[in-house]
Amino acid sequence: MKHLNFFVFILAAAILASCNKPNEQATGIGDAVIVAKKSGSNTVYGLSLYAYTYSSFQTVKAISSAAPEKTYNLKAYQGYKSNFYYETPDSSYTTTPPAATTFNFSATFENGVSNTFEDELTDKVLALPIIDTCQYNSTKHLLRLTWEKVPDAFSYSINILDDTKLVFGSVELSNTVQAFSISASGGGWLQGFTPESGKTYIVRLNAFLFEQQNDAYNVQAVSVSDSTAVWGN
């Protein structure tokens, strides 16, 4: 699986904030997230690690207190030196969720200053979203997605992928929302992209559990479910 596209949602606040802070600051924020997704008939789990700064990272590493012998090397996301990430490879996802632990991040900034920061990860996970409807309505010219409420989820977001390329990202949706419609002329599409009639797209529903309400820097768990839809006229 390519880089999970819920990261685009998590990064939104971080990128905006980093553009409005002095570059000389050499402080960072770390976040460890348990990711749940479907693999065959199983629900499998992995880790995603994120680091944010108001300046620019040179390198970022992370170590779990539960397994200090392993070092996670984070890398810049699409050239954003203020946002680094690591994601568990597909082959390393397991049917057992990660245990509660503390992740210790160590960063070297572009100005040569080093700093450390940490994030506590509990063992709390989210159930996979259950998508009830994912279908294009040719009369209303809308893609309609409905789903069942995910227990403990704070919010949702929706992505559309053209193969592995992210082409649509919704705004954050409240945990009271269980339906969403997407039009070709609406917002959220990749700049310059227009969905093609007759083409099948992957529709991804993400559910989020934050460590604190609506704090995009501190996500505890994400669960992801995919469906497909043929775009109509």
N, C-alpha and C positions, 0 to 999 in steps of 0.2 A: 504494500500500500504506500502510495506517495504521502507526502507530508499532510497530516490531517488538517482540513481547511477550517475547523473551528478556531484554529490559531489566529486566523484573520480577525475573528470576532474578539478574541481575548486581547489582541494587540491594539485594537482601535483606540482605546483610552490611553494606552501607554505611548503610542506614537504621537498622539496629539499633545500629551503632556510634555514629552521630551522636546517638542519643538518650541516650548514656551519657558524653558528653564536655561540658566546659564551653562555654557559648555564646560566651565571649569569644575563643576561639581563632580566628585569622584565617589559617588555612593550608588548602591544598587539594591534591587529588590529581587528575591528569588521565590519561585513558586513551583511546587511539585504537585502533579495532578495524576490521579488514577483514571485511566481511560478504559471503558468497556465497549466492546463491539461484538458483532457476530462473526463466527468462523465456522462454516458448515452448520451443524446443528447446535454448536456450543457457543456459550458466551465466554469470551476470553478477555484477559486484562493485561495492560501494560502501563508504563509510566511515561509521562511527558514532563520535561523540566524546562522552565523558562526563567530568564534573567532580564531585568529591565534596568535602565539607567537614564538619568537626565543628561548624560554626556555621551561618551563613546567607549565601548569595550575594545580591548585588544584580544584578550582571551578570557574564557570563563570555564571553570571546572566545578564539579559537584561530587560530594561523597556522602553516602548514606551511613548514619551511625549504626544501622543494622548490618551493613556489609562494607566496612571501611577499606577492605582490600580492593574494591572496585572503584575506579574513577570514571566519571561521566564527562566527556568533553563536549561542550556546547558549541554551536556555530551560529554565525549571523544569519538572520532570516531575510532573504532577498536583499542583501546589501545593507540592511538597517543595523548599523553598529551599536545602536541603543537597545537592540532586542536580539537576544541569543536564545537558542533552543536545542533540546535533545529529544528524540522520540524513540521508543523501543522498536527495534526492527520486527517485522511481521513474524519472523521465525522464532522470536523470543517471547511472544505473547503466550500466556499460560491460562489454564482454567481456574487457577488459584489467584485471588487478588493479592496485590502487594501488602505486606504487613505495615503497621504503623511504624513510623521512624522519623528522624530529623535529618533533613538534607542540609549540609554545610556547603555553601558556595564560596569559591575564591576567585576573585576577578583581578585582572590587570587592565588598567585603563590606558587609553592612547597617550595620555600625558605621563605615563610611567608609574603612576600611583597604584598601589595594590590595596584591596579591601576585602573583607569577608562579610557574609550575611547568611541567614539561615531561614528555613521554612519547616514547620512541623506538619507532617502528613499523618492523618488518622487512617483507620482502615475502612472508613465510610465509602460506599460505592453507590452508584445509581443503577437502577434497573434499565434495561434497554427500552427505548421508546417503541411503542406499538403503533404503526401507521395503519389507519383504517382505510383511508382513501388517498389515492395519488393518481389523478386522472385529468386530462385536458378536456375542458368543456368547449366544444366548437361553436356553440351558440353564443356563449358569453365571452369567448376568446380569452379564457382564463385557465391556468393550471390550478387545480384545487387540491389542497393537502389537508387531511384531518387526521387526528391522532388521539390516543387515550392519554389521560393525565399520568405523568410519571411521578410516583410518590417521592416527596422530598426535593424535587427539582425546583430551583429558584426561577429559572427562565429557560427559554428555548431560542434556537436560531435555525434558519434553513439555508442550505446551500444547494446550488445546481452545478453539476460538473459535466463537462463535455469530455468524456473519457476521464483523464486525470486532471484536466484543467478546470480550475474554478472559474465559473462564468457568472455566478449570481450569489449574492450574500444578503440576507434579510437584516433588518434591524433586530435588536433584542426584543423578544416577545415575552410578555408576562407569563407566569405559571398558571394564570387563569385562562389563557388562550389555548384553544384546541383545534383551530382551523386557520388557514391562511391561503390567500389567492394571489397568484402571480400573473401579471400581464406582460406582454412583450414591450409595451410602451411605458411601463412603470419603472420606478427606481430600483437600484440594487444590482443592475447588470454591469458586467465588465465594460469599461468604456470602449465604444465602437462595436460591441457584440450584439447581434440580433439572433434570437433562437430561430432555427430552421424548421419549417413545416415538414413533418414526416420523419424527423430525426428523433432517436431515442436518447434521453438524457438521464443521468443519475441524479436522483433527488435525495438529499441527505438531511435528516432531522437530528439536531444536536440538543441534548438536555444538559443543563449546568447546575452543579451544586457548589455554591461559594462558601468559603470559610466564614465570611461575613456578608450580609445581604448586599448584593449588587456591587461587590468589590472585584473588578476584573483583574486586579493584581493578585488576588488570593482565591484561586479556584481549588476546591478539594477534589471534585470528580466530574467527569464528563462521560455521557453514554451516547452512542451513535448508532443510528439505524438508517439503512439505505433502501430505496425503492427505485423504480424506473418509470418513466412516462414518455409517451410519444407526443411531441409538440404538434399541435394542429394548426389549422388556418386561422 
